């Protein structure tokens, strides 16, 4: 059901930000919905929620006042004044069916978020890649700059304390916009940051033109400035003619430009010019040139909002990754294990370049494709994405809510990687064996990178746990003794 199909007219911004009601969230355990729950609780609503599983996040929210049920029951619609549902929830959900039969308003997560943002001066971070990191970075810099922003980010953010926060003192609300289902067009922010635009979510969009149309609508609805990555050709095509557009990037003509970029351990340093003037140097403790781009967007926005460069640079030096964004899971003198959410070819290339820049002996990658439609549509691009990996182990597709497509498996990715000329790619269809396959390749000095938006990170965690034991045994047997992780009992 869309907003136009709701049972009766509703001033949703006023309903959510100036009144108190009983609100039920369907699918509350997800990272996006849990953030909505936290905001609604802070705004004074009586909030209940349901999902198929409980998580650490639902436990935390219950401590804040959420009434949680680990199943979807139609009676949860009885006392609710409004139902908010996740995009992962199907239309035949018993709570949604019951609410609609009662004539109660039912809205999507993005509708609720856009309405909450209307209570502040909204800032939307949009793009196919880098939204979570850049949204978190923006909220952190504005907070350190004394602006007391509210924020909503689609992942756990250690440096912010939580993925969503309402602060009555501040004027601004920073939100990660989700373009995957077109609902980003619901937002009417004051400022927008466009990180990048390319073919993605082709299960929803017909083509790149349809994607650009949604971004163009968001830009039209932005009342203030639009900050865009001048090094992304599609972002330039959509944004360049804007009189209120402000560019950032590496190109000479960028309004905010990074120069003299120097990689360092798990990060980089670079100098910044803004609107023709030298601003100073930034030390960034998150690796990769893609994160330099992300930081530049934040620098441009914060500068235009009046935050001094001194405060911006100091806060960027303290910034730490969001969960599952180049997150170090194990680090010893012999091995380094890193987990990353990257699952699109562009993200994979950027993350592998960042991994390569760390300077370890080899980069071993375990990859779990995400969604059958994406795997099929972008298989050629995936084949070219692993050039910076010395070895690649691909497991089967994490389907999310999609039905399998015949013939679309992890082997399809391996075939494309090999066809591209890579000699170190292999297929392991059994997810639970991936950590063994990678572990048997390990040599001292290696970096292991898990990539994917599904549950591949569990395999990296399993490998990390086994390495703890192996390294203890190695310390006992000494340099002349050998310890192998997964040596078979018989040959």
Buried (B, 14 or more C-beta within 10 A) or exposed (E): BEBEEBBEEBEBBEBBBEEEBBBBBBBBBBBBBBBBBBBBBBBEBBBBBBBEEBBEBBEBBBEEBBBBBEEBEBEBBBEBBBBBBBBBBEEEBBBBBBBBEEEBBBBBBBBBBBBBBBBBBBBBBBBBBBBBBBBBBBBBBBBBBEBBBBBBBBBBBEBBEBBBBBBEEBEBBBBBBBBBBBBBBBBBBBBBBBBBBBBBBBBBBEEBEBBBBBBBBBBEBBEBBBBBBBBBEBBBEBBEEBEEBBBBBBEEEBBBBBEEBEBBEBBBBBBBBBEEEEBEBBBBBBBBBBBBBBBBBBBBBBBBBEBEBEBBBBBBBEBBBBBBBBBEBBEEEBBBBBBBBBBBBBBBBBBBBBBBBBEBBBBBBBBBBBBBBBBBBBBEBBBBBBBBBBBBBBBBBBBBEBEEBEEBBBBBBBBBBBEBEBEBBBBBEEBEBBBBBBBEBBEEEBBBBBBBBBEBBBBBBBBBEBBEEBBEEBEEEEEEEEBEBBEEEEE
